C-alpha cells in the first residue's frame, strides 16, 4: 500500500457511495458500492483475501470515491459507472440486453413483428421470450394462423398472401376494425395456452378437406395442428394462477456465478434465460448489480421470487414490484427449480471444459511424441499476407496448452522487403520477433510453426540458429483447397497424423487462426492506404478529416457509393463537391 492510498484512506467518510479502483496507468479496474465507504474501502488493504481480490489489490495504485445520499443511489450509480468504464474486475453482464417480444402494432391495419423492448405503450405486446428461437417460431405460427398484413407499406394491389387467405387485404377492401379486435383476442387466448378451440376448428377443416379428397389442404391443416401443439408445449408450463412473475436462482462454484431466470406470464412459465459470469469481489453485490441492470432494460413483472440468502433490502427500494423470498409451497419449489437449473448448467459447462481440456492436452502430448521432444506448452505461429508484394504484413499468434493467448498476438508491417518475396518477409518477421525476445529477456516458445513448406521452414530455422536459440521449428502445409494438409518437420518431412484425430483438428484451428489474423491486418492496412491515396489530392482534407471519413465509411467502395448530401454531412460543401466529383471520375 503506497503513501497516496494511506493518505486517502484516512480521509474516507463513513457515508454510502461508490469507489473506483485504478491501476498504474490510471485505468479504472474495479467499481464497487458501500454502505460505509470508510469501512469497505479500508477492508481491501487489510487481512487475507481470496485469489481474485488479492490480484485486484496488487494492481491498485490509486482510488476515487463518490458520496451518495443512500445505498439505493450508490447501487444505481455503481451500475452506470460499470457501463461507462467496463472495469476488468467487474462482472460482464452489463450489456443492455433486451429480450424479444412479439408486438401487434397500433396501426389502422396492424401487423405482427418481433421487437426487443415493450416501450411502445399503444401496441399490444406478447412476451418477453428469453429464447429468441421460441419467439421466431411463435411469430411464424401466428403469421400463418391470423390474416394480418405482412407488408411494411400497403400496396396498390393484393399479393400472394391474400390468395392464400393469410391477409385481410386492406389494399383492396375496407376492413372492419372489429375483425382486428377479434384477432387480438384469439392471439391472447392462444398464447395463454388455450388452444382447444383453434385445434378443434382446424381439425374440422382438415376432416372436410380430406372428405373432398383435397389431401394437400388436409395435410396443411394437420401440420398447423402439430405446430400449435409443438410451440405452445415448448414455451409454457402450466401453473395455478394468472400472475406475471420472474423467478431467480443462482449457484456459485469454480470461480463462476451461474444465474438462472424463469419468466412466468399469465400463470405459465416461459423458457429460461441463463447467465454464466466470473464471480466478482462480492457475490451479493454481483447479484444486486445483475438484477437492477436487468430490470432497467426489461419490463418488471408483478412479482420477483428470490432465494432466501439474497440481500433484497436495496432491491425493494429500487424495483417497483413485489419481491418475495418464499420458504414453502409452489413458489418455493419454483425458486428451488431455478437454483437446481443454475447448478446443473454450471456443472455441465465445466464438464464440457474438462473434456475439451483433456482432448487438447492429449493432442499436445501426441505432438511432442511425434516430434520426439517434450510436450510443447507454448507454440507461436507465423503467416504473411500481401498482394503482389504490396501492403505486406505478417501476423503471429500464440497458443498456450492448445488455447489461444490473444494478449500475446503480434502484428508486423514488412519494412525491408520489396516485391512479393515470402521467404524474405518470413526472415524479417522471425528475426524481429526473436531478437526482441532476447533483448527484453522474454521467455521463448517451445515451438515455432510457420504457415508454408520447406522454404519457410528453412528461413525460420536459419534465423533461430543465428540467434543461438534452441526452438523447434516446423511447418503447416496446405492442399489445393487451402485447407490444412500436413505437418512438416524441420527437414520438410511429412509427419503422419490421422485426419480425424484431436491433434489434426488442433493444428487446423491454429493454422486457421494465424491466417485469419494476418489477413485481417492486411485488409486493415490496405483499406487505410487506399483511403488515404484517394483523399491525398483533395484540397481541404487533412489527417483529421481523413480519419473522420475512414471511421464513417470504412472503405473506398462505400465512400464512392455515398451521395453528395452524405459527404456534405461530414465536410464543407466545396470540399464535399470536389471529393464527390473526383470519386465519380475515378
N, C-alpha and C positions, 0 to 999 in steps of 0.2 A: 504494500500500500504506500503510494507516494505522498509527499507533503501536501500536494494540491488536494487530494482526496481527504486526507486527515483534516485539513482546514475546513473543507466544505461540510464534512460530517458533523463537525461541532456546531454548524450554523443551521442545520436542518430543523424545521419546525415540527411540532407534534400534531400536524394537520393532515387531512386527507389530500391526496394528489397523485400525480404521475411522475415517474422518474425515467430519464433517458440515459442509458449507459453508453459510453463512447470508447473506441479503441484509439491507438496511437495516430491513426490517420484522421481522427475526428469524425469517423463514421458511426452513426447510431447502430449498435449491435443488439440492443435489447430495450424494450419498453415495458414497464410494469406499473401497477397501481398499488396504493396502500391506504389503509385506514389512518395510519400514522406514519408519515414519511420518515421521521427520525428513527423509529424502531426498525422499519422494514429495510431501508437502505443500509443502515448500520449492520444488519444481520448478515449481509453478503460478505463482510470483511472480518468476521469473527467466527471461530468454530470450524467444524468439518462439514463438508457438503458432498452431495453425490457427484458423479463424474462430470455431468453436463454443467452444473453450477460452478464447479471448480474450474472447468475450462473457460467458462464465461468470465469469472472473476480474474483469471490470469491475463485476460485481454483488456480489462478495463483500466484506462489511464485517466478518465475524467467522467463526470456525470452532470446532468442538469436536472432540475425538477420544476414542476408546475403545481402550485397550490390550488385546490378546488374547494367549493363550498360543502361538498358531501361526497360520500363514497360512490353514490349514483353518478354524479358528474365525473368523477375520476374514471369510472368504468367506460362511460361513453367517450371521454377524451382519449383514453387508452386505445380504444378500438380505432378511432380516427388517426391517431399517431402511428399505429401499426400499419394502417393502409398507406399513410404518407411515406414512411421510411422503409417499410418492408425489412425489418431487422432480422439478421440471420438466426438469432436465437429465439425468435418468437415463432409460434406455430403458423403454418402457411395456408390456413383455410379461409383467410380474409380476402376472398377473390370475387365478392359481389355476385355469386352465382344465383341466378334466378331459375326457378323450376317452372316447367311448362304448364300452361292451361290451354283448354280449348275454349275459344271465345266465339259467341254468336253476336255479331256486330249489331250496333244500334243504328242501322240504316233503314231507309224506306223498304228496301228489299235486302234483308240480312243475308249474310253468308258465314260459314264456319272457317276459322283459321286457328293455327297454333301460335300462341304468344308466350312471352317469357315473364309477364307480370300481369296482375289483375287491377291495374291502376285506372283503366277506363271504366268509370263508375256506371255509365249508362248502358254499357254492354253486359250481356249475361256470360258469366264465366263458369266453367266446369273444371274442377281440379283442386289443388295442384296435382300433377302427375310427377313424382320423383323420377320415374323411369321414362325417359324420352321415347323409347320404343313403344311403350304402352300407350303414350299419348298419340303417337302416329297411327298405331293400329286402331285405336278408338276413333280417331278423326276419319280414317278411311271407311270404317264401318258406318259412322253417322252420315258421311257423304253419300254412301250408296243407299242408305235407307230413307233419307229425307230429301225431298226435291228442292233444296235451297240453291240459289245461284252459285256457280263455280267461278265466274269471271270477275276480274277486278273492276272492269268498266262494262256497263250494259251495252251490248252491241245493237246493231240495227236489224239483225235477223237472227232467228233461232239457230242454235248449234246442235251438235250431236247429242248432248245431254238431254235436250228436250225430246228427241226421238226415242231415247232410252228411258223416258219417264223419270229422269233424275234431276229435273229442273222445272220450276213452275213457269219459266219463260216470261219474266216481266218485260222482255224486249218486244213481245208481240201481243200480250194480253194484260188486262188490268187485274192485278192480284189483290184479293180481299185481305186486309191485314189480319182478319180472324184466322186465316189459314196459317199465317206465321205464328200467331199466338198458340194455336193447336200444336204445331210442330215443336215449339219450345217446350210445351207441357210434356209431349211424348219423349223428347230427348232427356228431360229431367227424370222422368219416370224410368227410362231405360238405364240411365247412369246410376240411378239409385238401386239398381238390381231387379226392378220389377219388369221382367222380360216375358211374363206369361202371355199377355195379350198380343204382343208383337210376334212371338213364336207361333201362337195359335193362328193369327192372321196369315203368316207366311206358309204355315202347314196347309191351310185351306187352299191357298193359291197353288201350292205345289201339287196337291191332290187333283185340283181341277185341270191344271196343265197336263198332268200325267194321263187323266181320262181322255183329254183331247189329243193324246199322242204327241204332245209338244214336249218331248223329253229334254230338249236343251233348256227350255224355260224352267221345267221342273227341277233340273239339276242346279240351275242358278238359285232358285228358292231354297233348295236343300243346302247348298253351300253357305247361303246367308244365315240360315238357322245355326249351322255348325259354327260359323264365325261369331255370331252373337254369344253363343254358349262359351266359346273359347275366350273371347275378350272380357266378358263380364266375370267369368270364373277366375281369370288371371289377375284381375285388378281388385276384386272385392272379396273380403272375408266378413261374413255376417256377424254383427254384434247386437246387443239387446236394446240400444237406444238410438236416438237420431241426433247425437251431439257431434259437432266438429271438434276434434281434439288431436294433438300430437303427442306421441309417446317417445321418450328418450331413454336410452340405456347406454352405459359405457363400460369399458374394460381396459385395464392397463397392464401391459406386460412387454418384455423385450425392448423397453425404452419407447414404446409406441402407445398412443391413446386411440382406441377404437370407439367411435361414436355412432350408434345406430339410432336412426329416426324412423318411426312409423307414422303415417298420416291417416287419420280417421276422418272421413267426411260422410255426413248423413248416416252415422252409425255403422259405416263399413270401412274396412281397413284397406287403404291403397298400398301399392308395392313400396318397398322400403328404400331408404337412402343411407349410404354408408360413408363415413369419413375416417380415414386412417392417417394419422399425422404423428410425427415425433413429439414426445411429451416435452413441454416447456419446463420452466423452473418450478411451477406450482400447478398441479392438475386441476384444482378447484378454479383457479383463475383462468386456465385454458378453457374449461367448460363454460364459464361465465362469458368469456370473450366469444366463444362459438355461438352460444345461444342468442346473445344480444345482436351480434353481427348478422346471424341468420334471419332474425325477425325484423331487422332494418330493411331487408330486401324481399321478404315474403309475407304473405297475409297471416295475421295472427288468428288462431282458432279460438274457440271459447274456453278451452282448457288445454293446459300443458301438463303432462304427467312426468314426474322425475323420480329417480331413485332416492331412497331415504338419506343417503350421505351427501347429496348435492346441497351446497350452501345457496339457498334461494332468497335470502334476505334482500339483497340488492336487486335481484331479478323482479321481485314483486313490486319494487318501486318503479322499475323501468317499463316492464311489459304490462300493457293494459288488457290483461286476461286473467283467468283464474289459474293459479299454479298449485298443483296438488302433489303430495308425496304419499301415495296410498300405502297402507300397511296390510290390507287384506282384500279379498273379493276379486272381482273380474279386473278391476283397474290395476290392482297389484300384480295380477297374472300377466297383464299386458306389459307392464314395466319389466317383469322378470323375463318375458319373451324377448324384449328388446336387449336386455343385458346378455341373455344367452346367445342371441344372434351376434352381438358385438364381440363376445368371446370367441365364438365359432369362426367369425370372419378373420379375426386376428391370428388365431391358431392356424387356420388354413393358409393364410398368407405366408406365415413363417415356415410351414411345412413345405410349401412350394419353393420358398427361398433356399431352404436347406437342400432340397432335391437339386435345384439348379446349381447351387454351390458345389455339391458333391460331384455333379456331372462336369462342371468347369474345372475343379481341382483334379479330377481324374484325367481330363483332356490335357491339362498342363503337365501332369506326371508322365502321360504317354508321350508327349512331345519330347521331354527330357530323355526318356528311354530310347526313343528312335534316333535322337541325335547323339546319344551316349554322353550326355552331360547331366549335371544336377538339374533338378526341376527348375525351370526358369520362372521367377516370380514377377519380374518386370521386363516387358517387351516394348520396344519403340519401333514404330513402322513409319516408312517414308514413301511419299509419292510425289511426282512432278506433274505440273499441268501448264500447258501453253497452247497457242495457236500459231503453228509455223514459227515458233520462237518468240512470238510477240506476247506481251503480258505474262512472262514466265514467272511462275511461283512454285512453291513446294509446301507440303504440309507434313507435320509429324504428329502422330497420335501415340498415346501411351496406354498400355493395358497392364494393370496390376492384378495378378492372380486371375487373369481372364476377364477382368471388369474394366471398362473404360475409365481412365482417370483424367477427366476433362481439364482439370486445373493444370495438368502437365502438357497439354497440347501446345504446339508452337506453329507459327506461320512464318514463311520466308519469302521475300522477294529476291529473285535471282539477280545478282548485281554484276557479275564478271563474265557472263556468257552471252555471246551474240549468236543469233540464229538458233535453229531447232537442234540443240545438242543435249540429248537426255543424259548422257554419261557425264558430261562436264557439269551439268546442273546438279546431278546427284553428288558429284565430288564436292562441289562448293557447299552444298547444304550439310552433308555429313561432316565436313571439316569444321564449318561454323558451329554446328551443334556440339561436337565433342571437344573442340578447342576450348569452348566456353565451359564445358563440364570440368575440364582440367583446371582452367584458370580460376574458377569460382569454388573449386573443391566440392562439386556436386557428386552425388552417388550415380555412377554409370549404370545402365540397364544390364540385365543378364543376357539379353539377346537383341539383335537388330534384324528386322525384316524389311527388305526393300521390295517395292512393287515392280517386278520385272524379272528378267532372266539372268544368264551368266554374266553379261556385260555390266549390269548394275551391281551384281554381287561382287565382282572383281574390283570395281571402283570403290565400293564401300569398304571392302576388306583392305584395300591398299591404303586408304585414309586412316583406318583404325590402327593398322600396323605401324604407319608412320608416326602416330601419336603414342606408340608403345602401350596401347590399351588391349587388354585381353577380353574381348567381347565376341561372342559367337555371332556370325553373320550368315543369314540365309535369305532366300528369295521366294516370292509367291508369284507363280506364273499363271497366266490366264489362257483360256481357249479362244476359239474363233468367235464365240458368242460373248466374249468379255466377262466370262464367269471364272471363278477360282477353279484351276485345273489341278495344280500340284505344288508341293513344297520342294524346293531345291536346296541342297546343302551348299557349302561354300565353294565346292568344285563344280556346281551346276548339275550334280547327280540327283535325279528324282528320288524322293523318299516315299515309299508306298504307304498310302493312308486310305482306309476304306471310305468311300464317298458318303456313307451313311453313319459314320462314326461321330461322336461328340467332338473329337479333335478337328475333323474336317469342317464341321459346322462352325466351330470357334474360329478357325483360320479364315473361313469365308466372311464371318462377321467382321473380323479385324481388317481384312482387305477392303471390304465394302466401306467401312468407316473411314479409313485413311483416304480412299478415293473420293468419298463424299466431301470430306473436309478440304482436300486440296482443290477440288472442282468448285466448291462454294467460294473459297478465297479467290480463285482465278476469276470467276464471274463477277465478284465484287470489284476487283481491281480493274477488270476490263470495262465494266459499266461506268465506273468513275472516270476512267481515262477517256472513253468515248464521249461521255457527257461534257468533260472539260474541253475536249478538242472542238466540239460543236459550238461551244459558247465563247471560245477564245477571241474570235473576230468581231464579236458584238460589242460595240461601244456602250458603256454604261453597266456592263455585267462584270463585277469583280468577284473575288473569292467568296465574299459573304453571300451574294446573290446566287452564285453557282451552287453553294451548299444548300441554300433555301430551295432552289429548283430541283436539286437532286433528292432532297428529303421529300419533296411533294410528288414528283413524277416517277422517281425510282429508276427510270430507264429512258434512253433516247427515243425508243419506239413510242412510249406513252406520251412523251413531250411532243413528238411530231403529230400525234393524233389529237392533241389539245386544240381547242378553238382559240381565236384571238381574245375572246372575252375571258377565258380561263387564264391565259397568260397575263392579261391586264389586272387580274386579281392579285398577282404577285409582283408585277413590275410596273414602272411608269409607262404611260400609254405609248410614247415614242419608242422606248426600248422594246416594249412588247411587240409593236408593229414590225420593227426591224428583225427581231428574232423570228416572228411568225413567217415573214417573207423568206428569210434565209432557210428556215426549216422546209418550207414548201418547195423552194428551188432545189434544195439538196435531195 
